[in-house]
């Protein structure tokens, strides 16, 4: 076996390493993950930065302290930073917050009373709808006023053409006109814009319920709960008979169906042909989170009314920029009223757009390499004695659904989830791949999915029963397959056998 290229990355190190704008953080041992979920003082000393919607960036903490001092804000109030004034208006109206101090800044600021349940609700809501302030904006502001000595050096596209580069790349990839694409500060903000825009349009037609198809990403479900009083979840995406029976009775009340293609983290794909037929029959808008699919692996144009993509993932590939895209399908009537959706979105900070514009030019090439590596890694796992279950896009139960959508036979989603015949902690701790939240990186990135996404369910008997019901293993390792030489990736997994 060759000398391994992967080495231990200490807990709390940013992923990518030494990148202040990184959206992931190293959690090399399972105990680190548990401590993070339980917010122990020791882990909070190590982890200063992580996924920006979940952990406040150190620059945002410094900026909040500066704003507090600049405007002489009482200690009885917490300074909460937002992406824009538009975000302030949304949050303030939802939680009846009115700043008693006039604050004039190039970003949003609200003051929330400390020691109240309202503060936690506000922070959670901001997390769910993705109205977080950019770390690059905070960096530039702090540098300008002298609170930072340096600015992180990175490659950026020309600011005059950056936005056009990103929009053009997405338009070409999704085969959509440029005017049907809008950038948002995060993938979750794009989801929020889609659902927020749909609600009043469909309510005028007596449609006020939303269906979630499959076990969706946690914050997607949270947004649904914020904006739809009535929603129905169908966990088994393979049982469209059950959905059809429901629609026979309730179809006239359904505003939209939202699903992921394929699902995170079990890589299940619904029979999209049949689902689209049901949507057309009952005049239901189909919203597809295409982050895992990517426009270079699957052709979803015949099916989606609205696409959502978290550009933070495969489109970036570097895990150091937070951004999303809301894309309206020109084949859908919904595209005729694009402003009803786009008006809810924030404009991402220009330097974030510049960074993504530099990265997105390699999107197609990146996906070809990652898909090829995924195919070879699955072949290795099928023969590996330490692997128990493999979840990937061509699992027999869902393969035909996925294959109908593939652009070519090599277009595999670059995510594999596995369980092991060995002790999970032992395996997780032993592997030297980067380990932490997020996915879609050019470096192979592992995540103990259920521990990081649903730790609360692991900790209760009822939660365990629910995980069993939806078929989500506790000891599941999600692998975002990287750009490295496949032999190096396989050699690292071979260490499990040593």
C-alpha positions in Angstrom: 0.0 0.0 0.0 1.3 3.5 -0.9 2.1 6.1 1.7 -1.3 7.6 2.7 -2.0 11.2 1.5 -4.6 11.7 4.2 -3.4 12.8 7.6 -5.2 13.5 10.9 -6.7 17.0 11.1 -7.1 18.3 14.6 -10.5 19.1 16.0 -11.6 22.7 15.3 -9.4 23.2 12.3 -11.3 24.8 9.4 -12.2 22.7 6.4 -10.6 23.7 4.0 -7.6 24.1 6.3 -6.6 27.6 7.3 -9.5 29.2 5.5 -11.3 31.7 7.6 -14.4 31.5 5.3 -14.6 27.7 5.5 -18.1 26.3 5.9 -16.9 23.1 7.5 -14.8 22.2 10.5 -12.8 19.1 11.5 -14.4 16.7 13.9 -11.9 13.8 13.7 -13.3 11.7 16.5 -16.9 10.6 17.2 -16.6 12.0 20.7 -15.9 15.4 19.2 -19.2 15.2 17.3 -21.1 14.2 20.5 -19.4 17.0 22.5 -20.4 19.5 19.8 -24.0 18.3 19.9 -24.0 18.6 23.7 -22.1 22.0 23.5 -19.5 21.1 26.1 -17.2 24.0 27.2 -14.2 22.0 26.0 -15.5 21.6 22.4 -16.5 25.3 22.2 -12.9 26.2 23.0 -11.8 24.2 20.0 -14.5 24.9 17.5 -14.6 28.6 16.8 -16.0 28.4 13.3 -18.2 25.9 11.5 -21.2 25.9 9.1 -22.2 29.6 9.1 -25.9 29.0 9.5 -25.2 27.0 12.7 -22.2 28.6 14.4 -21.6 32.3 14.5 -18.5 33.2 12.6 -15.7 34.8 14.7 -15.8 37.9 12.5 -19.6 38.3 13.1 -19.0 38.0 16.8 -16.4 40.8 16.6 -18.7 42.9 14.4 -21.6 42.5 16.8 -19.4 43.7 19.7 -18.4 46.7 17.6 -22.0 47.6 16.8 -23.0 47.2 20.4 -20.2 49.7 21.4 -20.8 52.0 18.5 -24.5 52.5 19.2 -24.2 52.1 23.0 -26.6 49.2 23.1 -27.7 48.2 26.6 -26.4 44.8 27.9 -30.0 43.8 28.2 -30.1 43.4 24.4 -28.4 41.0 22.0 -27.1 42.4 18.7 -28.3 40.1 15.9 -26.7 40.6 12.5 -28.6 39.9 9.3 -27.7 39.9 5.6 -29.8 43.0 4.8 -32.5 45.5 5.7 -34.9 43.2 3.8 -34.0 40.4 6.2 -34.6 42.8 9.2 -38.1 43.6 7.9 -38.9 39.8 7.6 -37.7 38.9 11.0 -39.0 42.0 12.7 -42.5 41.6 11.3 -42.6 37.9 12.3 -41.5 38.5 15.9 -42.8 42.0 16.4 -39.3 43.5 16.9 -38.7 47.2 16.6 -35.3 48.7 17.2 -35.4 51.6 19.6 -32.1 52.9 18.2 -31.7 54.1 14.6 -29.0 51.9 13.1 -27.4 52.8 9.7 -25.2 50.0 8.4 -24.6 48.2 5.1 -26.2 45.1 6.6 -29.1 44.3 8.8 -29.1 44.7 12.6 -31.9 43.9 15.1 -31.8 44.2 18.9 -33.4 41.3 20.8 -33.9 41.3 24.5 -31.6 38.9 26.3 -32.9 36.1 28.6 -36.0 35.7 26.6 -37.4 32.7 24.5 -37.8 35.2 21.7 -34.0 35.4 21.2 -33.7 31.7 20.6 -36.7 31.7 18.3 -35.2 34.6 16.2 -31.8 32.9 15.9 -33.4 29.6 14.9 -35.6 31.4 12.3 -32.6 33.1 10.8 -30.8 29.8 10.6 -33.8 28.2 8.9 -34.4 30.9 6.3 -30.7 31.6 5.6 -30.6 35.3 6.3 -27.0 35.1 7.7 -24.6 37.9 7.2 -21.6 37.1 5.0 -18.2 36.5 6.7 -16.6 38.3 3.7 -18.7 41.4 4.3 -17.9 41.3 8.0 -14.2 40.9 7.1 -14.2 43.9 4.8 -16.1 46.1 7.2 -13.8 45.2 10.1 -10.7 45.8 8.0 -11.9 49.2 6.9 -12.5 50.4 10.5 -9.1 48.9 11.6 -10.4 46.0 13.7 -8.7 43.5 11.4 -5.1 43.8 10.2 -5.4 41.6 7.2 -7.9 40.3 4.6 -7.9 36.6 3.7 -6.1 36.2 0.4 -8.0 34.2 -2.2 -8.7 34.0 -5.9 -11.7 36.0 -7.0 -13.3 36.7 -10.4 -13.6 40.3 -11.6 -16.5 41.9 -9.6 -17.9 43.5 -12.8 -18.6 40.2 -14.5 -18.7 37.8 -11.5 -22.5 37.6 -11.2 -22.9 37.1 -14.9 -20.4 34.3 -14.9 -22.4 32.4 -12.2 -25.8 33.0 -13.9 -24.5 32.1 -17.3 -23.0 28.8 -16.0 -26.2 27.9 -14.3 -28.3 28.9 -17.3 -26.2 26.7 -19.6 -26.2 23.8 -17.2 -29.9 23.9 -16.4 -30.9 24.9 -20.0 -32.8 27.8 -18.7 -32.9 31.5 -19.7 -30.8 33.7 -17.5 -33.8 35.8 -16.3 -35.2 32.6 -14.7 -32.3 32.3 -12.3 -31.8 34.2 -9.0 -28.9 34.0 -6.5 -29.6 33.9 -2.8 -27.3 34.1 0.2 -27.7 30.4 0.9 -29.5 27.3 -0.3 -32.0 27.6 2.5 -32.8 31.2 1.6 -33.6 29.9 -1.9 -35.9 27.3 -0.4 -37.5 30.0 1.7 -38.1 32.2 -1.4 -39.7 29.4 -3.3 -42.1 28.5 -0.5 -42.8 32.1 0.6 -43.6 33.0 -3.0 -45.8 30.0 -3.6 -48.0 30.5 -0.5 -50.1 33.6 -1.5 -50.3 32.5 -5.2 -51.7 29.1 -4.4 -53.9 30.3 -1.5 -55.9 32.4 -4.0 -56.8 29.1 -5.7 -57.8 27.4 -2.4 -54.5 25.5 -2.2 -53.0 25.9 1.3 -51.3 22.6 2.1 -47.8 21.4 1.2 -46.5 17.9 0.8 -43.0 16.8 1.8 -42.0 13.8 -0.1 -39.3 11.8 1.6 -37.3 12.6 4.7 -36.0 16.0 3.7 -33.1 18.1 5.1 -34.0 19.3 8.5 -34.2 23.0 7.8 -36.3 22.5 4.7 -38.9 20.9 7.0 -38.5 23.7 9.4 -39.2 26.3 6.7 -42.4 24.4 5.7 -43.5 24.5 9.3 -42.9 28.3 9.5 -45.0 29.1 6.5 -47.6 26.3 6.0 -50.1 25.7 8.7 -50.9 22.4 7.2 -48.4 20.0 5.7 -48.2 16.3 5.1 -45.1 14.1 5.0 -44.8 11.0 3.0 -41.6 9.3 4.2 -41.6 6.4 1.8 -41.0 7.9 -1.7 -41.4 4.4 -3.2 -45.0 4.3 -2.3 -46.7 6.7 -4.7 -49.9 4.6 -4.5 -50.3 6.1 -1.0 -49.7 9.6 -2.2 -52.2 9.1 -5.1 -54.9 7.9 -2.7 -54.3 11.0 -0.6 -54.5 13.3 -3.6 -57.8 11.8 -4.8 -59.3 13.3 -1.6 -57.0 16.3 -0.9 -55.5 17.1 -4.3 -57.5 20.3 -4.8 -56.0 21.7 -1.5 -52.3 21.0 -2.3 -50.1 24.0 -3.1 -46.9 22.2 -3.8 -44.8 19.0 -3.4 -41.2 19.4 -2.3 -38.7 16.7 -2.6 -34.9 16.0 -3.0 -33.5 14.2 -6.0 -31.9 12.0 -4.8 -32.6 12.2 -1.1 -30.0 13.1 1.6 -28.4 10.9 3.0 -29.9 7.6 1.6 -29.8 8.6 -2.1 -33.3 7.5 -2.9 -35.0 8.7 -6.1 -38.7 8.9 -6.6 -40.4 7.8 -9.8 -40.4 11.3 -11.1 -42.3 10.4 -14.3 -45.3 9.2 -12.3 -44.9 12.0 -9.7 -45.0 14.6 -12.4 -48.2 13.1 -13.9 -49.9 13.4 -10.5 -48.7 17.0 -10.2 -50.2 17.8 -13.6 -53.4 16.0 -12.8 -54.0 18.0 -9.6 -52.3 21.3 -10.7 -49.6 21.0 -8.0 -46.3 22.8 -8.2 -43.3 20.5 -8.0 -40.3 22.0 -6.1 -37.1 19.9 -6.5 -33.9 20.4 -4.4 -31.4 19.5 -7.1 -28.3 19.9 -4.9 -27.4 16.2 -5.0 -28.5 15.8 -8.6 -26.6 18.7 -10.0 -27.4 19.8 -13.6 -24.5 17.8 -14.9 -25.7 14.4 -13.7 -29.5 14.5 -14.0 -31.9 16.1 -16.5 -34.8 17.3 -14.4 -36.2 19.9 -16.9 -39.2 17.8 -17.9 -40.3 17.5 -14.3 -39.4 20.5 -12.0 -41.4 23.6 -11.8 -38.9 25.1 -9.4 -35.3 24.0 -8.8 -33.4 24.8 -5.7 -29.6 24.3 -5.5 -27.2 25.0 -2.7 -24.3 26.4 -4.6 -22.2 26.0 -1.4 -21.8 22.3 -2.3 -20.8 20.9 -5.7 -21.0 24.2 -7.6 -18.4 25.7 -5.3 -16.4 22.5 -4.6 -14.2 24.4 -2.1 -16.6 24.7 0.9 -15.8 28.3 1.5 -18.7 30.3 0.2 -22.4 30.2 1.2 -24.9 30.7 -1.6 -28.0 29.2 -3.2 -29.9 29.5 -6.5 -33.6 29.6 -7.2 -34.4 28.5 -10.7 -37.8 28.7 -12.4 -38.3 26.2 -15.2 -39.3 27.9 -18.5 -41.6 24.9 -19.2 -43.7 25.9 -16.2 -46.4 28.6 -16.0 -44.8 29.6 -12.7 -41.9 31.2 -14.6 -44.2 33.9 -15.9 -44.5 35.4 -12.4 -40.8 35.1 -11.4 -40.9 38.4 -9.4 -43.3 36.9 -7.0 -40.4 34.6 -5.9 -37.3 36.7 -6.6 -38.6 39.6 -4.5 -38.1 37.6 -1.3 -34.4 36.8 -2.0 -31.4 38.8 -0.8 -28.5 39.7 -3.0 -25.4 37.8 -1.9 -22.4 39.9 -1.0 -20.3 40.7 -4.1 -17.1 39.0 -2.8 -19.1 35.8 -2.2 -20.3 36.0 -5.8 -16.7 36.7 -7.0 -15.4 33.7 -5.1 -18.1 31.4 -6.5 -17.6 32.7 -10.0 -13.9 31.7 -9.8 -14.9 28.2 -8.6 -18.0 27.5 -10.8 -16.0 27.5 -14.0 -14.8 24.0 -13.1 -18.3 22.7 -12.1 -18.8 20.3 -15.0 -15.3 18.9 -14.9 -15.5 18.5 -11.1 -18.7 16.5 -11.5 -17.2 14.2 -14.1 -14.3 13.3 -11.9 -16.4 12.9 -8.7 -18.9 10.7 -10.5 -16.2 8.5 -11.9 -14.6 8.2 -8.4 -18.0 7.4 -6.9 -18.6 4.5 -9.4 -15.2 3.0 -8.6 -15.6 3.5 -4.8 -19.0 1.7 -4.9 -17.4 -1.2 -6.7 -14.7 -1.4 -4.0 -17.3 -1.2 -1.2 -19.3 -4.1 -2.7 -16.3 -6.3 -2.2 -15.1 -4.9 1.1 -15.6 -7.3 4.1 -16.1 -4.5 6.6 -19.0 -2.8 4.8 -22.5 -3.7 5.9 -25.0 -1.6 3.8 -24.3 0.7 0.9 -26.6 3.5 0.0 -26.0 5.1 -3.4 -27.9 6.5 -6.3 -28.1 3.1 -8.2 -29.3 1.0 -5.3 -31.5 -1.7 -6.9 -34.8 -0.4 -5.3 -34.4 3.0 -6.8 -32.0 2.5 -9.8 -34.6 2.5 -12.5 -36.0 5.8 -11.2 -32.5 7.4 -11.2 -31.5 5.9 -14.6 -34.5 7.6 -16.3 -33.0 10.9 -15.4 -29.2 10.3 -16.0 -27.6 12.5 -18.7 -25.3 9.6 -19.5 -24.4 6.2 -17.9 -21.5 7.7 -15.9 -23.5 10.4 -14.1 -23.6 9.1 -10.5 -24.4 11.4 -7.6 -21.1 12.0 -5.7 -22.4 10.9 -2.4 -22.3 7.4 -0.8 -23.6 6.5 2.6 -22.5 3.3 4.4 -22.8 1.3 7.6 -20.1 -1.0 8.9 -19.8 -4.5 10.3 -17.2 -3.1 12.7 -17.7 -0.7 15.6 -18.7 2.6 14.2 -16.6 4.8 16.6 -13.5 2.7 15.9 -13.9 3.0 12.1 -14.8 6.7 12.2 -11.9 7.6 14.5 -9.4 5.6 12.5 -10.0 7.1 9.1 -7.9 10.2 8.3 -10.2 11.8 5.7 -11.4 15.3 6.5 -14.5 14.8 8.8 -17.2 17.4 9.4 -20.4 18.9 8.1 -21.2 19.9 4.5 -20.6 18.0 1.2 -19.7 18.5 -2.5 -16.1 19.4 -1.8 -13.2 18.5 -4.1 -11.6 16.8 -1.0 -13.3 13.6 0.2 -15.4 14.7 3.3 -17.0 12.3 5.8 -19.9 13.1 8.0 -21.5 10.9 10.8 -24.9 12.0 9.4 -27.4 11.0 12.0 -25.2 12.2 14.9 -24.8 15.6 13.4 -28.3 16.1 11.9 -30.5 14.2 14.3 -28.6 13.8 17.6 -31.8 14.5 19.5 -33.5 11.4 18.0 -30.5 9.2 18.9 -30.9 10.3 22.5 -34.4 9.0 23.1 -36.3 5.7 22.8 -39.0 7.4 20.8 -36.4 9.0 18.5 -34.7 5.6 17.9 -38.1 4.1 17.0 -38.7 6.9 14.5 -35.3 6.5 12.9 -36.0 2.9 12.5 -39.4 3.7 11.0 -37.9 5.9 8.3 -34.9 3.6 7.7 -32.2 6.0 8.8 -29.4 4.1 10.6 -27.8 5.8 13.6 -24.3 4.6 12.7 -24.4 6.0 9.1 -21.3 7.5 7.5 -22.0 9.9 4.6 -19.2 10.1 2.2 -18.9 13.1 -0.1 -16.6 11.6 -2.7 -13.7 13.9 -3.7 -11.4 14.7 -6.6 -8.4 12.8 -5.3 -6.9 9.8 -7.0 -9.3 6.9 -6.5 -6.5 4.6 -5.4 -5.6 7.0 -2.6 -9.2 7.1 -1.4 -9.5 3.3 -1.5 -6.1 2.9 0.3 -7.4 5.1 3.2 -10.5 2.9 3.6 -8.3 -0.1 3.5 -6.8 1.1 6.8 -10.1 0.0 8.4 -8.9 -3.6 7.9 -5.5 -3.1 9.6 
